[in-house]
């Protein structure tokens, strides 16, 4: 059993919202959360009804039936007959305390109170209404992580319209691959942004996007780069501060069905045009309330930060914490500018209680041996959240050694597909080295082998065997649901197969070993790429690694690409150290047949290393959508490598 790195005190456990919820449901004792999870998985209708009631969901009409067609997956319907509005549930407060705090890379700071947020949402909602936006219409956003993005999203939701966003570092084809599918009526765009000390003007890109979207009637321009910039640079442009001018109207909320569309998010798109995934307002609201309040223990007034862009689902997840009455701390820019202290300084100055970043960010700090605890006290910080890729055991060690000893490290895993998590934190339970603490409440998560049988202590497919409210409503322009069913229900009919290669430990924790579609299969033995990365990235000279399977001589051989520290060259002694490390700490089957040095690794627009694109390149297959990559030029280094010919 893995080493316990953090354990809440009995007093802390009793104070957590998850333990209080468990006690109210009739579960006490050391295993209360495990039994609560089992009940929530066995009785999903009762559990989600309790979430609705306990969390105080605001609705014009309650549900007539909590769960209809409970065995249909897909096909189950939640909270049938209910009428509510997502934005209304996020705008619960209207006082002068801060709702949003924005920090720019350049040190700029803005604060938006709950009262001001309410007024700004009303103003922008009026502007959207004037542009013809109504129930079911789409609003596209090409924005950094600014207060204006939150305001415009809430205004969109208040009208019953559908929100979809891209970050400003997306190229024009990447934006059009997304917004071209949903045909937005209004585009909210920025004139530029700051990154790594540079001012990046995107007015030309905004012009191109607008010209290619005939559905757009108006472009609301946020002059972030140049506050004096006129909106006339783009057709149908209107400055943000001119939108909805005049007396602020009363904010009203369209009362909508539980499954009314709220968001359209997108898959990474590395294997073709991104899938446009439609999420409903009720399911998103309930799932985020549960994850924020029970799994993250977020309280009213606490300051919550997540380093994200508007092109990653964690932005939507972060914004949802308004329903828990948290204060959101927003940041836009390079997290390492002017140095690795940037986000930790922000966290200390803004008294961030819940601090979220990616696993890759933590691993980068670890590689460079940066120690935040030596420069910052971080007294307010009680939880560190990590997602985006599996968090290595060594990164768990790093957090407790170099960041803060008394902190809950919440590793999470889920995805854009469910706009949330399948596995995440338990504030009332221990943090074990290398493990995610628990399965999400109300999510019937199991690990299945290839025969479709649940296993514990073995690696297999992460599945969810029963319906849950935040399942996508479907894909855009997929009227009969064919593509939706193929994406999640093809491997095990009637069961959600998420595509993660995972393991349920004896302690009830979860380890993610990588994506199933990237699992290696040398000699017919399945190997998760994360198992190899875990060992390779412990070698000091290696900054990052990428592993794929190459079809070879009627089998599959493992090929490992490494990005090394500046000035380091891959030679035979280093290759042997890498192989020995993998052989001794994983298995001989994990040892790569070829180890090759490259200067860069291809990444998706959300910053994740993409194994599939490299696998296609080394097999001579065309990468279907290089616009889904932030650095497509990196793929050139993988073509025609002599090391792969023998």
Backbone torsions as a table, in degrees:
resi	resn	phi	psi	omega
1	UNK	NA	139.8	-175.0
2	UNK	-66.1	153.3	179.9
3	UNK	-65.8	136.7	175.1
4	UNK	-81.5	124.5	-178.3
5	UNK	-101.5	-22.5	-179.8
6	UNK	-152.6	141.1	-179.4
7	UNK	-142.7	124.2	177.5
8	UNK	-70.1	150.0	177.5
9	UNK	-73.8	161.6	176.9
10	UNK	-55.0	-38.5	178.6
11	UNK	-65.1	-42.4	178.1
12	UNK	-63.4	-42.3	-179.1
13	UNK	-59.9	-46.5	-178.6
14	UNK	-64.6	-24.4	-178.1
15	UNK	-86.3	-14.8	-176.9
16	UNK	-69.2	148.0	179.2
17	UNK	-68.7	-31.4	-179.2
18	UNK	-69.0	-38.5	178.6
19	UNK	-70.2	-39.6	177.9
20	UNK	-63.6	-37.7	176.9
21	UNK	-66.4	-41.6	179.4
22	UNK	-61.9	-44.6	179.8
23	UNK	-62.3	-42.3	179.0
24	UNK	-62.9	-28.6	178.6
25	UNK	-87.2	-1.6	175.8
26	UNK	99.4	17.2	-176.9
27	UNK	-117.8	123.7	179.2
28	UNK	-131.7	174.6	178.4
29	UNK	93.8	176.8	-174.4
30	UNK	-63.2	-28.3	-178.1
31	UNK	-103.4	26.4	-175.8
32	UNK	-58.4	-42.1	-176.9
33	UNK	-70.6	-35.4	177.8
34	UNK	-65.7	-41.6	178.6
35	UNK	-72.1	-32.5	174.2
36	UNK	-63.1	-43.1	178.0
37	UNK	-61.2	-45.3	-177.7
38	UNK	-60.4	-43.4	177.2
39	UNK	-62.3	-43.2	-178.1
40	UNK	-65.7	-31.3	177.7
41	UNK	-77.4	-35.7	-179.3
42	UNK	-77.6	-34.2	-175.7
43	UNK	-125.1	66.9	-173.8
44	UNK	-61.6	-36.9	-179.4
45	UNK	-63.1	-45.3	179.5
46	UNK	-64.5	-40.6	-179.7
47	UNK	-63.7	-50.0	-175.0
48	UNK	-70.7	-28.3	173.3
49	UNK	-66.1	-37.9	177.2
50	UNK	-66.1	-37.2	176.0
51	UNK	-62.0	-47.4	179.3
52	UNK	-54.7	-47.4	-176.3
53	UNK	-71.9	-49.0	-176.6
54	UNK	-64.2	-38.4	-177.1
55	UNK	-82.2	-3.1	176.0
56	UNK	64.7	46.0	179.0
57	UNK	-59.7	131.5	177.6
58	UNK	-88.8	124.8	-177.2
59	UNK	-148.0	144.2	176.9
60	UNK	-74.8	-25.9	-179.4
61	UNK	-147.5	132.6	177.7
62	UNK	-75.6	170.3	-179.7
63	UNK	-74.7	145.6	172.1
64	UNK	-83.2	-36.4	178.3
65	UNK	-137.0	127.7	-178.6
66	UNK	-71.1	-44.7	-177.9
67	UNK	-140.8	117.3	178.8
68	UNK	-107.9	139.6	-175.4
69	UNK	57.2	57.7	-171.3
70	UNK	-64.9	-17.3	-179.7
71	UNK	-99.7	-1.6	-177.8
72	UNK	-87.3	126.4	-178.9
73	UNK	-147.2	101.0	-0.2
74	UNK	-77.6	169.3	177.8
75	UNK	129.1	-18.2	176.1
76	UNK	-66.5	148.5	178.4
77	UNK	-124.3	132.6	-176.0
78	UNK	-105.2	142.9	172.9
79	UNK	47.1	55.2	-178.5
80	UNK	-65.9	129.6	178.5
81	UNK	94.5	-14.4	180.0
82	UNK	-69.0	151.7	174.4
83	UNK	-132.9	125.9	-177.3
84	UNK	-155.6	176.8	176.9
85	UNK	-138.6	128.3	-177.4
86	UNK	-59.9	-49.2	-177.3
87	UNK	-60.9	-37.8	179.5
88	UNK	-60.9	-36.0	-179.8
89	UNK	-75.0	-20.2	176.3
90	UNK	-89.6	-22.4	-178.9
91	UNK	-101.6	54.9	-175.9
92	UNK	-76.3	-26.1	-176.6
93	UNK	-108.3	156.9	179.3
94	UNK	-149.4	50.7	-178.5
95	UNK	-116.3	-170.4	-174.5
96	UNK	-94.9	6.3	175.1
97	UNK	-76.8	157.8	-175.4
98	UNK	-72.7	132.8	171.2
99	UNK	-96.7	-38.9	-178.3
100	UNK	-131.6	137.0	170.5
101	UNK	-126.3	122.7	179.6
102	UNK	-108.4	134.1	173.8
103	UNK	-124.3	125.9	177.0
104	UNK	-91.6	161.0	178.1
105	UNK	-57.2	-31.5	-177.4
106	UNK	-82.9	5.6	179.7
107	UNK	93.2	-2.7	178.7
108	UNK	-66.4	152.7	-177.2
109	UNK	-142.9	137.2	174.5
110	UNK	-136.0	148.5	179.1
111	UNK	-128.8	135.6	179.6
112	UNK	-123.0	118.9	179.5
113	UNK	-76.4	166.2	176.4
114	UNK	-61.4	-39.7	179.5
115	UNK	-64.9	-43.8	178.6
116	UNK	-66.2	-39.7	178.1
117	UNK	-59.0	-44.4	179.4
118	UNK	-59.2	-45.7	-179.1
119	UNK	-66.5	-41.8	-179.4
120	UNK	-66.2	-38.7	176.8
121	UNK	-62.4	-42.6	179.0
122	UNK	-61.9	-40.6	-178.5
123	UNK	-66.2	-46.6	-178.7
124	UNK	-71.5	-33.5	175.5
125	UNK	-60.5	-40.5	178.3
126	UNK	-64.1	-39.6	178.8
127	UNK	-65.5	-41.6	177.8
128	UNK	-64.6	-41.5	178.6
129	UNK	-61.7	-40.5	179.0
130	UNK	-64.2	-27.8	178.1
131	UNK	-84.7	3.5	176.6
132	UNK	94.2	10.3	-179.0
133	UNK	-78.7	128.0	178.1
134	UNK	-139.4	-166.6	-177.8
135	UNK	-56.4	126.1	176.5
136	UNK	88.1	-14.6	176.5
137	UNK	-70.2	160.5	-177.9
138	UNK	-109.7	143.9	173.0
139	UNK	-121.7	124.1	178.3
140	UNK	-102.2	141.2	-179.0
141	UNK	-124.4	132.5	178.4
142	UNK	-120.8	76.2	-163.6
143	UNK	-137.0	153.0	165.9
144	UNK	-75.9	-179.1	-179.2
145	UNK	-81.4	72.7	-176.1
146	UNK	-108.7	162.2	171.4
147	UNK	-56.1	-33.5	179.4
148	UNK	-60.7	-32.3	177.9
149	UNK	-66.2	-43.8	178.6
150	UNK	-64.3	-44.4	-179.1
151	UNK	-61.4	-47.4	-178.0
152	UNK	-66.0	-35.9	177.4
153	UNK	-64.2	-45.9	-179.3
154	UNK	-65.0	-37.9	177.4
155	UNK	-63.7	-41.6	178.2
156	UNK	-60.8	-47.7	-179.1
157	UNK	-63.9	-38.4	-178.2
158	UNK	-59.6	-29.0	-179.5
159	UNK	-87.3	-8.3	-174.8
160	UNK	83.4	14.9	176.6
161	UNK	-87.8	176.5	-172.0
162	UNK	-115.4	131.1	-175.5
163	UNK	-102.6	140.4	175.7
164	UNK	-148.4	136.5	-173.6
165	UNK	-136.3	151.5	172.4
166	UNK	-130.8	150.1	176.2
167	UNK	-84.1	156.6	-172.3
168	UNK	-71.4	-7.4	175.0
169	UNK	-82.4	-6.7	174.6
170	UNK	-65.8	138.9	172.2
171	UNK	-74.5	165.3	-178.1
172	UNK	-57.3	-47.5	179.3
173	UNK	-59.8	-36.9	178.6
174	UNK	-64.1	-39.2	177.6
175	UNK	-66.9	-44.8	-177.1
176	UNK	-69.4	-31.7	174.6
177	UNK	-60.1	-27.4	-178.7
178	UNK	-94.1	-62.0	-175.6
179	UNK	-69.6	-24.4	178.1
180	UNK	-63.3	-24.6	179.6
181	UNK	-77.0	-34.1	-170.0
182	UNK	-102.8	-9.6	174.9
183	UNK	51.2	71.3	-179.3
184	UNK	-68.2	148.9	177.5
185	UNK	-87.0	-31.4	177.0
186	UNK	-129.1	141.4	174.1
187	UNK	-114.9	126.1	174.0
188	UNK	-104.5	119.9	-171.5
189	UNK	-136.0	156.4	177.9
190	UNK	-104.0	157.9	177.7
191	UNK	-85.3	-16.9	179.7
192	UNK	170.1	-177.2	-177.1
193	UNK	-154.6	174.0	180.0
194	UNK	-111.7	138.2	176.5
195	UNK	-154.5	127.0	178.2
196	UNK	54.5	39.0	177.1
197	UNK	81.9	4.3	-178.8
198	UNK	-112.4	146.1	172.8
199	UNK	-94.3	122.0	-174.4
200	UNK	-114.5	110.3	-178.4
201	UNK	-83.8	128.6	179.4
202	UNK	-120.3	20.6	-178.3
203	UNK	-59.3	-37.3	179.1
204	UNK	-65.3	-38.1	178.3
205	UNK	-67.0	-39.4	178.1
206	UNK	-62.2	-40.2	177.4
207	UNK	-60.8	-44.3	-179.9
208	UNK	-64.0	-43.7	-179.8
209	UNK	-62.3	-47.7	179.6
210	UNK	-59.0	-43.7	-177.7
211	UNK	-64.2	-28.2	-176.9
212	UNK	-93.5	1.5	-179.5
213	UNK	-120.2	86.2	-177.8
214	UNK	-64.9	-16.8	-179.9
215	UNK	-72.1	-20.7	-174.8
216	UNK	-73.4	125.5	177.3
217	UNK	-96.9	-26.7	-178.4
218	UNK	-151.0	145.3	174.1
219	UNK	-115.5	117.1	175.9
220	UNK	-92.7	118.0	-172.3
221	UNK	-100.5	125.5	173.0
222	UNK	-95.5	110.0	-178.2
223	UNK	-81.5	73.9	-174.5
224	UNK	-80.5	-42.8	-178.5
225	UNK	-72.8	-43.8	179.7
226	UNK	-129.5	99.9	-176.5
227	UNK	-58.7	-18.2	-179.4
228	UNK	-92.2	-2.6	-173.8
229	UNK	-66.4	134.9	175.8
230	UNK	-82.1	149.6	-179.1
231	UNK	-79.5	-0.7	-177.1
232	UNK	-68.6	-6.6	179.8
233	UNK	-68.9	-15.4	-179.3
234	UNK	-127.4	143.9	180.0
235	UNK	-59.2	137.2	179.0
236	UNK	62.9	29.1	-178.0
237	UNK	-79.9	143.7	177.2
238	UNK	-142.4	125.7	178.4
239	UNK	-63.6	146.3	179.6
240	UNK	-54.0	-44.7	-176.2
241	UNK	-75.1	-8.5	175.7
242	UNK	-98.4	-10.8	-179.8
243	UNK	-73.4	129.3	177.9
244	UNK	65.0	31.7	-179.4
245	UNK	-65.2	157.7	-179.0
246	UNK	107.3	-164.1	-179.3
247	UNK	-65.0	131.6	-177.8
248	UNK	-68.5	122.2	-179.4
249	UNK	-74.6	163.6	174.9
250	UNK	-69.4	133.3	-179.4
251	UNK	-80.3	124.1	176.9
252	UNK	-115.7	158.0	-176.1
253	UNK	-125.1	119.9	175.9
254	UNK	-64.2	128.5	-179.7
255	UNK	-91.8	118.4	-165.0
256	UNK	-126.3	159.8	175.4
257	UNK	-61.4	155.9	-179.7
258	UNK	-53.3	-40.6	-176.4
259	UNK	-94.5	21.3	176.1
260	UNK	-68.2	136.2	-178.7
261	UNK	-59.4	135.1	178.5
262	UNK	-114.3	-51.4	-175.4
263	UNK	-127.0	150.5	160.7
264	UNK	-117.9	118.2	175.1
265	UNK	-111.0	169.7	-171.9
266	UNK	-131.7	142.2	170.7
267	UNK	-68.3	168.7	-175.3
268	UNK	-63.7	-28.9	175.2
269	UNK	78.5	17.2	-178.0
270	UNK	-74.7	-15.1	178.5
271	UNK	-109.1	14.8	-179.4
272	UNK	150.0	-170.6	180.0
273	UNK	-59.0	136.5	-177.7
274	UNK	-56.8	138.2	174.4
275	UNK	-72.9	130.3	178.5
276	UNK	-90.9	106.0	-172.2
277	UNK	-97.8	123.6	-175.1
278	UNK	-97.9	125.9	179.2
279	UNK	-114.7	141.7	-177.1
280	UNK	-90.1	156.5	-175.0
281	UNK	-69.3	-42.5	-176.2
282	UNK	-68.9	-45.5	-179.7
283	UNK	-64.2	-41.0	177.7
284	UNK	-62.9	-44.5	-179.2
285	UNK	-61.0	-52.0	-177.3
286	UNK	-63.5	-42.7	-178.4
287	UNK	-64.5	-42.8	180.0
288	UNK	-70.3	-38.4	174.7
289	UNK	-57.6	-45.7	179.4
290	UNK	-62.5	-46.6	-176.1
291	UNK	-70.1	-38.2	-179.3
292	UNK	-73.2	-47.2	-172.9
293	UNK	-83.5	-43.0	-177.2
294	UNK	-88.1	-48.8	-175.2
295	UNK	-83.1	-22.6	179.7
296	UNK	-115.6	-8.9	176.0
297	UNK	58.6	36.0	-178.9
298	UNK	-73.6	135.0	-176.9
299	UNK	-114.5	158.2	175.3
300	UNK	-55.7	133.2	177.6
301	UNK	86.0	-13.8	177.2
302	UNK	-67.5	149.2	-179.3
303	UNK	-97.7	124.4	-173.8
304	UNK	-119.2	129.7	-179.2
305	UNK	-125.9	140.3	167.0
306	UNK	-140.8	127.4	176.1
307	UNK	-75.7	111.9	-176.5
308	UNK	-156.0	166.7	170.9
309	UNK	-115.5	171.1	178.4
310	UNK	-74.3	-0.3	176.4
311	UNK	-98.5	5.4	-178.2
312	UNK	-122.6	143.1	-176.8
313	UNK	-61.8	-19.1	178.9
314	UNK	-67.4	-19.2	172.3
315	UNK	-66.0	-47.2	178.1
316	UNK	-61.6	-39.6	179.0
317	UNK	-63.8	-44.9	179.9
318	UNK	-61.7	-47.5	-177.6
319	UNK	-60.4	-34.0	179.2
320	UNK	-60.0	-19.2	-179.9
321	UNK	-68.4	-11.1	172.8
322	UNK	-61.3	-31.4	179.0
323	UNK	-66.1	-22.5	174.1
324	UNK	-89.1	7.3	179.1
325	UNK	63.6	29.3	176.2
326	UNK	-80.8	160.0	169.8
327	UNK	-93.8	123.4	-179.4
328	UNK	-88.0	132.5	173.3
329	UNK	-105.1	115.2	-176.6
330	UNK	-103.3	143.2	177.7
331	UNK	-138.0	139.7	173.1
332	UNK	-130.7	130.5	179.4
333	UNK	140.3	-167.4	180.0
334	UNK	-85.2	123.3	-177.5
335	UNK	-68.9	-8.5	178.8
336	UNK	-113.3	20.8	178.8
337	UNK	-115.3	129.7	3.2
338	UNK	-80.8	-4.4	178.8
339	UNK	-163.6	-178.4	-176.5
340	UNK	-66.2	-10.1	-179.8
341	UNK	-79.5	-8.8	-168.6
342	UNK	-52.3	-55.2	-175.3
343	UNK	-73.9	-29.8	-179.8
344	UNK	-72.5	-35.5	174.6
345	UNK	-64.3	-43.8	176.1
346	UNK	-57.9	-46.7	-177.2
347	UNK	-60.6	-41.7	-179.8
348	UNK	-70.5	-44.6	-177.3
349	UNK	-65.9	-36.0	-177.6
350	UNK	-95.8	3.6	178.2
351	UNK	54.2	51.6	-179.4
352	UNK	-69.9	129.0	178.9
353	UNK	-91.7	-40.3	-179.0
354	UNK	-119.3	115.3	-169.2
355	UNK	-117.1	116.1	-175.3
356	UNK	-114.7	135.5	177.5
357	UNK	-147.8	-177.5	179.5
358	UNK	-93.5	158.6	176.0
359	UNK	-61.8	-35.9	179.6
360	UNK	-65.3	-35.7	177.2
361	UNK	-62.5	-46.3	179.3
362	UNK	-61.8	-43.2	-177.8
363	UNK	-65.7	-35.3	177.9
364	UNK	-65.0	-44.4	176.7
365	UNK	-59.7	-41.1	-179.5
366	UNK	-63.9	-41.4	-178.4
367	UNK	-62.0	-35.4	-179.4
368	UNK	-95.2	6.5	176.2
369	UNK	54.3	40.6	174.8
370	UNK	-82.4	135.0	-173.1
371	UNK	-122.0	92.8	-178.7
372	UNK	-56.9	-32.9	-175.5
373	UNK	-65.3	-18.7	179.8
374	UNK	-80.9	-17.1	-179.2
375	UNK	-116.3	-14.2	-174.0
376	UNK	-139.3	146.7	-179.2
377	UNK	-85.2	-36.5	177.2
378	UNK	52.8	43.5	-176.0
379	UNK	-61.7	-37.0	-176.2
380	UNK	-77.5	-19.7	-172.5
381	UNK	-73.5	116.1	179.2
382	UNK	-112.0	-15.5	-179.2
383	UNK	-145.1	138.8	172.7
384	UNK	-117.4	124.8	-178.5
385	UNK	-105.5	142.2	-179.5
386	UNK	-139.9	135.8	174.3
387	UNK	-156.5	-174.0	-179.5
388	UNK	104.8	-33.1	176.7
389	UNK	-166.3	166.4	-179.5
390	UNK	-60.4	137.1	177.8
391	UNK	-88.2	119.2	-176.2
392	UNK	-66.9	149.3	176.3
393	UNK	-54.4	-37.2	179.3
394	UNK	-65.2	-28.7	177.1
395	UNK	-73.2	-32.2	171.0
396	UNK	-59.5	-47.8	179.6
397	UNK	-58.5	-43.7	-177.6
398	UNK	-60.0	-45.3	-177.7
399	UNK	-59.6	-46.7	-176.4
400	UNK	-75.8	-22.7	178.4
401	UNK	-88.6	-41.2	-167.7
402	UNK	-112.7	-11.4	-179.0
403	UNK	-109.1	-66.3	-179.0
404	UNK	-161.7	137.0	-178.4
405	UNK	-78.2	-47.3	-176.7
406	UNK	-94.5	80.3	179.7
407	UNK	-152.5	144.4	175.2
408	UNK	-87.7	120.5	177.2
409	UNK	-94.4	109.8	-176.3
410	UNK	-104.1	99.6	171.3
411	UNK	-82.8	136.9	-174.9
412	UNK	-132.0	155.1	175.8
413	UNK	-151.6	133.6	179.1
414	UNK	-169.1	-116.2	175.0
415	UNK	157.4	174.2	176.2
416	UNK	-56.3	-34.4	-176.9
417	UNK	-56.4	-35.0	-177.8
418	UNK	-119.5	5.7	179.4
419	UNK	50.3	30.1	-174.5
420	UNK	-170.3	-152.7	-172.0
421	UNK	-124.7	148.4	168.0
422	UNK	-92.3	-33.5	-178.2
423	UNK	-135.2	139.7	-172.9
424	UNK	-165.6	-149.7	-168.1
425	UNK	-90.4	160.3	172.2
426	UNK	-133.2	98.2	-177.2
427	UNK	-60.4	-16.9	-179.9
428	UNK	-97.7	4.4	-176.8
429	UNK	-122.4	169.2	-178.7
430	UNK	-75.6	154.8	170.2
431	UNK	-97.6	120.2	179.0
432	UNK	-104.2	142.2	-176.1
433	UNK	-56.0	122.8	174.6
434	UNK	80.2	2.7	-175.9
435	UNK	-117.5	143.8	166.4
436	UNK	-80.0	140.5	-165.8
437	UNK	-68.3	-45.2	-174.7
438	UNK	-157.5	166.4	172.5
439	UNK	-78.9	146.6	-177.2
440	UNK	-63.9	136.5	176.8
441	UNK	-60.8	139.7	-179.6
442	UNK	78.1	4.3	-179.7
443	UNK	-116.9	112.1	-176.5
444	UNK	-79.0	66.8	-174.6
445	UNK	-83.3	131.3	173.9
446	UNK	-137.1	165.7	172.0
447	UNK	-110.2	122.1	-176.6
448	UNK	-112.2	143.6	171.6
449	UNK	-82.6	-178.2	-175.4
450	UNK	-65.0	-19.9	178.4
451	UNK	-86.5	-0.1	178.4
452	UNK	80.4	28.7	178.3
453	UNK	-112.5	138.5	179.4
454	UNK	-67.7	140.4	-179.4
455	UNK	-133.7	154.8	174.3
456	UNK	-131.7	136.2	-177.7
457	UNK	81.0	4.1	176.0
458	UNK	-126.0	156.8	178.6
459	UNK	-85.8	144.6	179.3
460	UNK	-171.0	-165.3	-178.3
461	UNK	-83.9	133.5	173.3
462	UNK	-79.5	120.3	-178.8
463	UNK	-127.9	162.8	171.4
464	UNK	-127.3	121.0	-167.1
465	UNK	-92.1	-8.1	-179.3
466	UNK	-134.2	156.7	-179.8
467	UNK	-62.0	153.2	175.8
468	UNK	-141.8	151.7	-169.4
469	UNK	-63.2	-27.7	-175.9
470	UNK	-93.0	14.9	169.9
471	UNK	-58.2	142.9	179.2
472	UNK	-57.0	149.5	172.1
473	UNK	-69.5	-21.8	-179.7
474	UNK	148.5	-169.9	174.4
475	UNK	-103.4	147.2	177.3
476	UNK	-64.0	140.1	180.0
477	UNK	57.2	41.2	174.8
478	UNK	-132.7	65.5	-166.7
479	UNK	-59.4	-32.9	-179.0
480	UNK	-97.8	3.2	175.9
481	UNK	75.4	14.4	-177.2
482	UNK	-62.1	-47.8	-178.0
483	UNK	-68.6	-35.9	179.2
484	UNK	-63.2	-48.8	179.8
485	UNK	-64.0	-38.2	-179.4
486	UNK	-65.5	-32.2	-176.3
487	UNK	-70.8	-34.8	-170.6
488	UNK	-125.8	-20.2	-169.6
489	UNK	-120.3	12.6	-176.5
490	UNK	-80.9	-40.8	-176.0
491	UNK	-68.3	-45.6	179.0
492	UNK	-127.9	95.6	-176.3
493	UNK	-52.9	132.2	179.3
494	UNK	80.0	5.3	-179.8
495	UNK	-132.5	133.4	178.6
496	UNK	-72.8	118.9	175.3
497	UNK	-108.0	113.1	-168.0
498	UNK	-81.0	-20.9	-178.9
499	UNK	92.2	13.9	175.0
500	UNK	-103.5	137.5	175.5
501	UNK	-94.7	113.4	-165.5
502	UNK	-140.8	176.0	-178.3
503	UNK	-145.8	133.3	173.7
504	UNK	-96.9	118.2	-174.7
505	UNK	-82.5	169.0	180.0
506	UNK	-63.8	-27.8	-180.0
507	UNK	-82.4	-3.7	-178.2
508	UNK	93.4	0.4	175.5
509	UNK	-80.4	174.7	-177.8
510	UNK	-130.6	139.5	173.3
511	UNK	-119.8	127.5	176.0
512	UNK	-95.8	124.0	-176.8
513	UNK	-100.8	5.9	178.8
514	UNK	124.7	179.4	178.6
515	UNK	-79.1	141.6	-179.7
516	UNK	-62.4	-36.8	-178.0
517	UNK	-73.4	-7.7	175.9
518	UNK	-108.6	2.7	179.6
519	UNK	-63.2	136.5	179.2
520	UNK	-87.3	154.1	-175.7
521	UNK	-138.8	50.3	179.8
522	UNK	-69.5	129.5	179.0
523	UNK	62.4	21.9	178.6
524	UNK	80.7	6.5	179.3
525	UNK	-102.3	125.2	-177.5
526	UNK	-80.0	131.1	-178.5
527	UNK	-130.3	127.2	175.9
528	UNK	-80.3	135.8	-178.3
529	UNK	-62.2	-31.3	-179.6
530	UNK	-61.6	-27.8	178.5
531	UNK	-65.2	-35.6	178.2
532	UNK	-76.3	-45.2	179.5
533	UNK	-57.9	-37.9	-177.6
534	UNK	-57.4	-35.9	-179.2
535	UNK	-86.9	-43.7	-176.0
536	UNK	-62.9	-41.5	-174.0
537	UNK	-78.8	1.4	170.4
538	UNK	-83.0	-13.3	178.2
539	UNK	-81.5	125.1	-168.3
540	UNK	-57.9	-36.8	-176.0
541	UNK	-71.3	-18.9	-175.0
542	UNK	-92.8	121.8	176.1
543	UNK	-86.5	-44.9	-179.1
544	UNK	-148.5	159.4	178.1
545	UNK	-141.8	156.2	176.1
546	UNK	-141.6	131.8	-173.5
547	UNK	-126.0	134.4	177.7
548	UNK	-137.8	164.7	173.0
549	UNK	-99.4	130.2	177.3
550	UNK	-107.4	127.3	175.3
551	UNK	-63.0	126.6	-173.6
552	UNK	-154.8	120.0	172.9
553	UNK	53.8	45.6	177.3
554	UNK	77.6	6.4	-179.5
555	UNK	-138.1	-164.2	175.3
556	UNK	-124.7	132.3	174.9
557	UNK	-115.8	150.0	-176.1
558	UNK	-86.3	128.5	177.3
559	UNK	-119.8	128.5	-177.9
560	UNK	-114.9	126.3	174.6
561	UNK	-107.2	137.1	-177.8
562	UNK	-128.0	140.7	169.9
563	UNK	-106.6	121.1	-172.1
564	UNK	-102.5	166.0	176.5
565	UNK	-59.5	152.4	177.6
566	UNK	-54.6	133.9	178.0
567	UNK	87.3	-6.4	-179.5
568	UNK	-97.1	135.3	178.3
569	UNK	-116.3	139.0	178.6
570	UNK	-73.5	114.3	177.2
571	UNK	-121.1	179.2	-175.9
572	UNK	-62.6	-41.2	177.5
573	UNK	-61.3	-39.5	178.8
574	UNK	-69.0	-39.8	176.1
575	UNK	-57.9	-42.8	-178.2
576	UNK	-67.1	-38.1	176.8
577	UNK	-62.7	-41.0	178.3
578	UNK	-63.2	-46.9	-179.1
579	UNK	-63.3	-41.8	-178.0
580	UNK	-66.0	-40.1	178.7
581	UNK	-60.4	-45.4	-179.0
582	UNK	-67.6	-42.6	-178.2
583	UNK	-63.8	-43.4	-174.7
584	UNK	-76.1	-30.9	-171.9
585	UNK	-111.7	-8.2	173.3
586	UNK	-119.3	-88.5	174.0
587	UNK	-170.8	163.8	176.9
588	UNK	-59.6	-29.1	-179.9
589	UNK	-70.0	-22.3	179.2
590	UNK	-78.4	-15.2	-173.8
591	UNK	-67.5	125.4	-178.0
592	UNK	-70.0	145.2	175.7
593	UNK	-74.7	-31.4	178.9
594	UNK	-133.6	137.9	173.4
595	UNK	-123.5	124.3	-171.1
596	UNK	-132.0	134.5	178.2
597	UNK	-86.6	135.6	174.0
598	UNK	-132.8	159.6	-177.5
599	UNK	-87.0	-20.2	-179.4
600	UNK	-153.9	158.5	177.7
601	UNK	-120.3	137.7	-177.9
602	UNK	-69.7	141.2	-177.1
603	UNK	-130.9	149.1	173.4
604	UNK	-73.1	172.7	-178.9
605	UNK	-64.1	-21.8	176.9
606	UNK	-91.5	6.0	172.9
607	UNK	93.1	4.0	-179.2
608	UNK	-86.3	136.4	175.7
609	UNK	-65.4	134.5	-176.4
610	UNK	-108.3	110.5	178.4
611	UNK	-75.0	-34.4	-174.7
612	UNK	-64.1	-39.9	-179.9
613	UNK	-63.8	-40.8	178.9
614	UNK	-66.8	-39.8	178.7
615	UNK	-60.8	-40.6	177.5
616	UNK	-64.1	-44.1	-176.9
617	UNK	-62.3	-46.2	-175.5
618	UNK	-71.7	-15.1	175.1
619	UNK	-98.3	7.6	177.3
620	UNK	76.3	15.9	179.2
621	UNK	-94.2	148.4	179.5
622	UNK	-72.6	134.1	172.1
623	UNK	-77.9	118.4	-166.4
624	UNK	-67.5	-29.4	-174.5
625	UNK	-145.6	82.2	179.4
626	UNK	-68.8	-15.7	177.1
627	UNK	-66.8	-14.7	177.4
628	UNK	-81.2	-2.8	-178.8
629	UNK	-105.6	142.8	176.6
630	UNK	-81.2	-19.8	179.4
631	UNK	-138.3	64.2	-176.5
632	UNK	-60.1	-23.6	179.3
633	UNK	-62.8	-22.3	-179.6
634	UNK	-63.3	-23.3	-178.1
635	UNK	-67.6	-24.5	-177.0
636	UNK	-59.1	-33.3	-177.4
637	UNK	-67.8	-15.9	-176.7
638	UNK	-95.7	-4.2	-178.0
639	UNK	-85.7	136.9	172.4
640	UNK	55.8	40.3	177.2
641	UNK	-73.6	125.1	-178.6
642	UNK	-61.8	-29.4	-179.2
643	UNK	-64.8	-17.8	-177.7
644	UNK	-95.3	4.3	-177.4
645	UNK	-97.8	-5.4	-179.1
646	UNK	-145.7	NA	NA
